[in-house]
Amino acid sequence: YRITDGLADITTNVSQEAADSLLAKGAAPAGRIIFVPNGIDTNRYKFDLDLRSNIRSKNLVAPDTVIILAVGRLVDAKDYPCLLDAFSLIIKRRKDTRLWIVGEGLKHQQLVTYAQHINVSEYVTFFGRRNDVSSFYCASDIYALSSAWEGFGLVVAEAMSCERLVVATDCGGVKGVLGDDGYLVPANNPQALADGIMLAMNLDDIAKKTLGLSARSRVIDNYSLDKVVGLWEQLYQS
């Protein structure tokens, strides 16, 4: 960044936290690295009851079964062992819960083996790569992010846009995306992640609906494609 700084008029980063960190490390002078978030297609990522019913029916899930969803590459950064450990704590209290993991990566077999090792494999489904991720958001009840580190946390914004309850680890730019419209917990802490998910699960139906609608509104106001395109236009015109 120091070497290439002079080649650009400005450098952007999808996370304010990352931009601040780069400035603190002297990667560029103050004001030369700025935060511009990723944009979310809120028309694509929105709750659809038919999609929810279809995916759950195909996977033989009862209407009252609670689905916890995680989406992302099966790599170290996502810390899926932490999520599996958290889920093992949850399933001891709530047998009506399932964990769905969508994504592929080098850690796939290792994670499958680990789920077997901690005796949760019958409650966990690895779906691999999917092109209908928005349907999975709709089919789920709670979105769980267990990452050790993140940039923007795109999947968090997508889940929020689909009105899902989100429980996420405090890493990278996730805190800024989530705001007060979900539950933020420490990273690398299965107990804290499990407690956060249980809090979300135990909300009454009205509270769940209110929080989900508020989450979508936050995404539309701050991270919709129209909003982010507007930010880029302002940047180029400045």
N, C-alpha and C positions, 0 to 999 in steps of 0.2 A: 504493500500500500504506500509506503514512503517513497519507493522508487517511481511508482506510476502516478502519484498524486498530481504532479505537475502536468500530466497529459490530459487530464479531465478538468472540466469546469466545476464539477461536483461529483461526489460519490454517494450512492444511496445504500441503505441496508434495510432489510425487512423487519428488523427488531431495534427498538430504541435502546434496549439494554446492550446489544452488540455494538451499536454506533457509539454509545458512551464509552464502552470498554476500549474500542479502537482509538478513540480520541485520547483516553487516559494513557494509552500505551505509546502515544506519539506517532500514530500511523499517519496523521494529517493534522494540520492546525485546526483550531476550534471553528466550527461552522462549515467545515469542508466535507464532513460525512454526516448525512442527514437521514432521518427515518422516513421511509415511504412503505406502507404495508402492502402485503399481497392482497389481491382482490378476489372476492367470492361471487360466483354466479348464483345469486339468491333465487333465481327462477328455477334453476336446476336443483339446488339444494333447499328443498322445502318439504314440510311434512305432507305425506299423502297416505291416507288411511287404506286405500286399495293396495298400494305397494307394501304397506306394513302387513296386511292380511295375507297377501300372496307369498311373501318370503317366509313368514312364520308357518303358513300352511304347508309349503313345500318341505320345510324342515321339521314338520310334525311337532310344532311347539304349541302348547296349550295357551289360550288367551291370557291366563293369569300368570304364566311363567315370566319371570323377570329376566330380560336379556341385557347383559353387560357387553358392550362392543368396544373393540380396539381396532384401529386401522393404521397400518404402517409397515414399513420394511422390517423384516425379522433380523435386526442388527443390534449391536451392543447399545447404541444410543437410545433405543426405545425401552431398554431395561424390562423386557417381558418377564424375566424371572421374578422381578418385584411384583408385577401384576399377578402372576400365577400364585405367588406366595400370599398376596392379599386375598385372592379369590379363595384359596384354601381356608382362610380364616372365615370368609363370608359363608361358604357352603356348609360349614359346621353349624351355623345359626339359621341359614335359609336354604333348604333343599330345593326350593322352587326357583332356583337361580341357575342361569347358564352363562358361560363366557364364550363369545364369538370373537375370533381373531381373523381379520382380513389382511392379507399381505403375504409376500414371499421374501425369501432371503436365505443367506447361508446358515442361519441359526435354526432353520425349520426343524430338522431332525433332533437337534439338541433340545429344543423346547418341547417337542412331542415326548421325548424321553423323560424330560424333567417333570412334565405334567403327570406321567405315569408314576414317577418316583414319589411324588407327593400325594398320590391317590386322588387326583381330580380329573383324570383324563376322560371319564365317562360324562363329565359335565362341561367339557371344553371341546369346541370344534374349530379346527384350523381350515379356513376356506381358501387359502392361497390368494392368488391374484384375481381380482374381479373388476369387471367394467361397469357394474351396476351398484357402486358403493352407496349412492344416494338412497337406494332401496334398503340397504342394510342399516343406514342411519334411521330410517323410518321404522324399521322392524324392531329396533332396539328401544330400551327404556332409559339406559344410562350409558353415556360415553365415558370411558376411562382412559386417561393418558398417563402412562407410567414412566415417561422418558427421563433419562438422566440429564440430557441436554437437548435443546431445540433451538431453531431460529425463530420463526414466526409462530409456528404451531397451527399450520393450515387446517389440519383435521379437526382441531378444536373449533375453529370458526365454521367449518362445514357442519359439524354436529350441532352447534348453536343455531345455525341457519335453519336446521331441520327441527328446531324447538326441543332438542334433547337436553336432558340434565347432564351436566358435564362435571366430572371430578378429575382434576389434573394436577400434576406435580409442578412445583414452582421452579421452572427452568426456562432459560432464554426469554423469549418475548411472550410466553404463554400468559403470564400475569396481566399484561396489558390487553391481550385479546379477551380474556375471560372477564375482567373487571369484577363487579359484584354479582354477576349473573351465573354463578356456579360455585364450586368448591375447590379451593386451592390448598394443596397439602405439600409437605416437604418431599423432596426427591429421595430415592433410595430408602424408603421407609414403608414396608408392606403394611404394618399396623395402621399407620396414619392413612394410607390409601384405602384400606379396608374400612376404617372408621368413616372416612369421607363418603364412600359409596353407600354405607349403611345409612348415613344421615339422609342422603338423597333418596334412597329406597323407602325410608320411613316417612317422608313427607306425605301429607294428605293429597288427594287428587286435585283440589283447587290450588294448593301451593305449587304442585308440580306443573300444572297448566300455566299458572302465572309466571313462574320462573322461566319456563320454556318460551313463552311469548316475549318476555323481556330479553332473553338471550337472542332471539331472532331479530328483535328491534335494534339491539346493539350492533349486530353484524350489518344490518341494512344501513344504519346511520354512519358506521365507521369503516366497513370493509367491503361493501357492495362494489361491483364493477364500476357503476356510475360514479360513486364516491372516489374510488382510487384513480380512475381515469381523469377525474377533475383535478386531483392532486398533481398528476403528471403534467397536465396542461398548464397548471399554475407554475410548476417548476420550470418548464421550458420557456414560459413567457416572462419569467423573472430575470 
